[in-house]
Amino acid sequence: MQRYFIYLAYDGTSYHGWQVQPNGVSVQECLTKALSTLLRQAVDVVGAGRTDAGVHARLMVAHFDSPQALNEVFMADKLNRLLPPDISVYHLRAVRPNAHARFDATSRTYRYYVTTAKMPFERQYRYRLFSMPDFNRMNEAAQTLFDYTDFTSFSKLHTDVKTNNCRIMQARWERLDEVTWVFTIQADRFLRNMVRAVVGTLLEVGRGKLSVEGFRKVIEQKDRCRAGTSVPGCALFLEDITYPEELFDI
């Protein structure tokens, strides 16, 4: 049995997230069906994380097992022919038998895009702000994230994780053009709904509804009700996932 990592991207607009859902189409479901068709047997696909409904991925990684060695280039091409146009496979890579797309990831990077303009061609991928927030103050608040590891205040309630601890590696707002800003955040792991809750709370700082010290207190209170409203998923992109190189030494 050979395990493979599959690297892919998708536009999440039409999907109920990555995870298989009983009442909606998911990216995992589409990928599983395509792989099962090509391998002519049932295949289990395990993703590196669970993006929410409407969230996109410029890079998602998943693993699956094959009873025989595969031509990686041939498989990627065949998968792209079977998959819908909003899901694209970059490549496959053979890994060690115990390699795990989720548990072996050492970092994940997300980006969230906001705009202060009405953008007819980018409206699916930007969150529109109707006034200019104070991005300098928001960056000051974002720096406090590095002082903590428990982010219960930004986690969806009643999840099945054993810990709400995460190690933040990057957290900053950057201006892309006159009307567009992006928030980049990198961590070893993320909680359900965490990025959207962090962005929503930072926007409260930028609008003057919450001070930088108040943002710090939100984290310390470990209470989701104290944080801001989660922003829409349409402007969120999973950008990158990293793994130890030894996983590929086979």
C-alpha positions in Angstrom: 0.0 0.0 0.0 1.4 3.4 -1.0 0.4 6.7 0.6 0.2 9.9 -1.5 -0.1 13.5 -0.7 -2.3 15.3 -3.2 -1.9 19.1 -3.6 -4.9 20.9 -4.9 -6.8 24.2 -5.1 -10.4 25.1 -5.2 -12.9 28.0 -5.4 -15.2 27.3 -2.4 -18.1 29.4 -3.6 -20.3 26.5 -4.6 -19.3 24.1 -1.7 -20.3 23.5 1.9 -16.7 23.5 2.9 -14.0 20.8 2.6 -15.6 18.2 4.9 -18.2 15.8 3.7 -21.7 17.0 4.6 -25.0 15.2 4.7 -26.9 18.0 3.2 -24.5 19.7 0.7 -21.7 19.1 -1.8 -18.2 19.3 -0.4 -14.7 19.4 -1.9 -13.7 16.3 -0.1 -16.7 14.4 -1.6 -15.8 15.5 -5.1 -12.2 14.4 -4.7 -13.1 11.1 -3.1 -15.5 10.2 -5.9 -12.9 11.1 -8.6 -10.1 9.1 -6.9 -12.5 6.1 -6.3 -13.4 6.2 -10.0 -9.8 6.1 -11.2 -8.6 3.5 -8.7 -11.8 1.4 -9.2 -12.3 1.0 -5.4 -13.4 2.9 -2.4 -10.8 5.5 -1.3 -10.6 7.5 2.0 -9.3 11.0 1.6 -8.0 12.9 4.6 -7.5 16.6 4.3 -5.1 18.9 6.1 -7.9 20.9 7.6 -11.6 21.8 7.3 -12.3 25.0 5.4 -15.8 26.4 6.1 -18.5 26.9 3.5 -17.5 29.4 0.9 -13.9 29.5 1.9 -11.3 29.0 -0.9 -7.9 27.2 -1.0 -5.0 28.2 -3.2 -3.3 25.2 -1.6 -5.0 22.3 0.2 -3.2 19.0 0.9 -4.9 15.7 1.5 -3.6 12.1 1.7 -5.0 8.8 0.4 -3.7 5.2 0.0 -3.3 3.3 -3.2 -2.9 -0.5 -3.5 -0.3 0.0 -6.2 2.3 2.6 -7.1 0.9 5.4 -9.3 2.2 7.5 -12.1 1.9 10.8 -10.3 1.7 13.0 -13.5 -0.8 10.7 -15.2 -3.0 10.7 -12.0 -3.0 14.4 -11.7 -4.0 14.8 -15.3 -6.8 12.2 -15.0 -8.1 13.8 -11.8 -8.3 17.2 -13.4 -10.4 15.8 -16.3 -12.8 14.2 -13.8 -13.1 17.1 -11.3 -15.3 20.1 -11.8 -13.7 23.3 -13.1 -13.5 24.9 -9.7 -11.3 22.2 -8.2 -7.7 21.7 -9.6 -5.0 19.2 -8.7 -1.5 20.5 -8.9 0.4 17.3 -8.3 0.7 14.1 -6.3 3.7 13.1 -4.2 4.5 9.7 -2.6 5.1 9.9 1.2 5.9 7.6 4.0 3.1 5.1 5.0 2.5 6.9 8.3 2.5 10.4 6.9 -0.6 12.4 7.8 -1.9 15.4 5.9 -3.5 16.9 9.0 -1.4 15.9 12.0 2.0 16.2 10.3 1.5 19.8 9.0 3.9 22.2 10.8 2.2 25.4 9.6 -0.8 26.7 7.8 -1.2 30.2 6.3 -4.5 32.0 5.6 -5.2 35.3 3.9 -8.3 37.5 4.3 -9.1 40.2 1.7 -11.1 43.4 2.4 -11.9 46.3 0.1 -13.4 49.8 0.6 -14.7 49.9 -3.0 -17.5 48.3 -4.9 -15.8 45.6 -7.0 -18.2 43.9 -9.5 -15.6 41.4 -10.7 -14.0 40.6 -7.3 -17.1 40.7 -5.1 -17.0 36.9 -4.5 -13.4 37.2 -3.1 -13.4 40.4 -1.1 -15.3 41.6 2.0 -16.5 45.1 1.4 -16.0 47.7 4.1 -18.2 50.9 3.9 -15.7 53.0 5.8 -11.9 53.0 6.2 -10.8 51.4 9.4 -7.6 52.2 11.2 -5.3 49.5 9.9 -2.3 50.8 12.0 -4.3 50.2 15.1 -5.5 46.8 13.8 -1.8 45.8 13.2 -1.0 46.9 16.7 -3.8 44.7 18.1 -2.7 41.8 15.8 0.7 41.9 17.4 -0.8 40.9 20.7 -1.7 37.5 19.2 1.9 36.5 19.6 1.7 36.8 23.4 -0.9 34.0 23.7 -1.4 30.4 22.9 -5.0 29.8 24.1 -7.5 31.2 21.5 -10.8 29.9 22.9 -12.3 33.3 22.4 -12.0 32.9 18.6 -13.1 29.3 18.4 -16.4 27.9 17.3 -18.3 26.5 20.3 -18.7 22.8 21.0 -15.9 21.5 18.7 -14.3 18.1 19.2 -10.7 19.3 19.6 -8.7 18.5 22.8 -6.9 21.8 23.1 -7.5 25.4 21.9 -3.8 26.2 21.9 -2.1 27.5 18.7 1.3 29.1 18.1 1.0 32.2 15.9 3.9 32.8 13.5 2.6 35.7 11.4 -0.3 38.1 11.8 -0.3 41.4 9.9 -2.4 43.7 7.6 -0.9 44.9 4.4 -2.1 47.3 1.7 -2.3 45.8 -1.8 -3.7 48.9 -3.6 -5.7 52.0 -3.0 -8.8 50.1 -1.9 -7.6 46.6 -1.0 -6.0 45.2 2.2 -5.1 41.7 3.1 -4.6 40.1 6.5 -2.1 37.3 6.6 -2.0 34.9 9.5 0.2 31.8 10.0 0.1 29.3 12.8 0.9 25.7 13.6 -2.8 25.0 13.7 -6.1 26.8 13.7 -9.4 26.3 15.5 -12.8 26.1 13.8 -13.8 29.6 12.6 -10.7 31.1 14.2 -9.4 33.3 11.3 -12.8 34.8 10.6 -13.4 35.6 14.3 -10.0 37.2 14.6 -10.6 39.4 11.5 -14.0 40.4 12.8 -12.6 41.4 16.1 -9.7 43.3 14.6 -12.2 45.2 12.5 -13.9 46.3 15.7 -10.5 47.7 16.8 -10.1 49.5 13.4 -13.6 51.0 13.7 -12.9 52.3 17.2 -15.4 50.0 18.9 -12.6 48.1 20.8 -9.2 49.3 22.0 -6.0 47.4 21.6 -6.0 46.6 25.3 -9.7 45.5 24.9 -8.6 43.1 22.1 -6.1 41.7 24.6 -8.8 41.2 27.2 -11.0 39.4 24.7 -8.2 36.8 24.3 -7.7 36.5 28.0 -11.3 36.0 28.8 -11.4 32.8 26.7 -15.1 33.4 25.9 -16.3 33.4 22.2 -19.2 35.8 23.2 -16.6 38.5 24.0 -15.1 38.5 20.5 -16.5 40.2 17.4 -18.8 38.7 14.8 -17.1 36.4 12.3 -16.6 37.9 8.8 -18.0 36.1 5.7 -16.0 33.1 4.4 -16.0 34.3 0.8 -12.9 36.5 1.3 -10.8 33.8 3.1 -8.1 31.8 1.3 -6.0 28.9 2.7 -2.7 29.9 1.1 0.0 27.4 2.2 0.7 24.3 4.3 4.2 23.1 5.3 5.5 19.7 6.2 8.8 18.1 7.4 10.9 17.0 4.5 11.5 13.6 6.0 7.9 12.6 5.2 9.0 12.4 1.5 12.1 10.3 2.1 10.9 7.0 0.8 
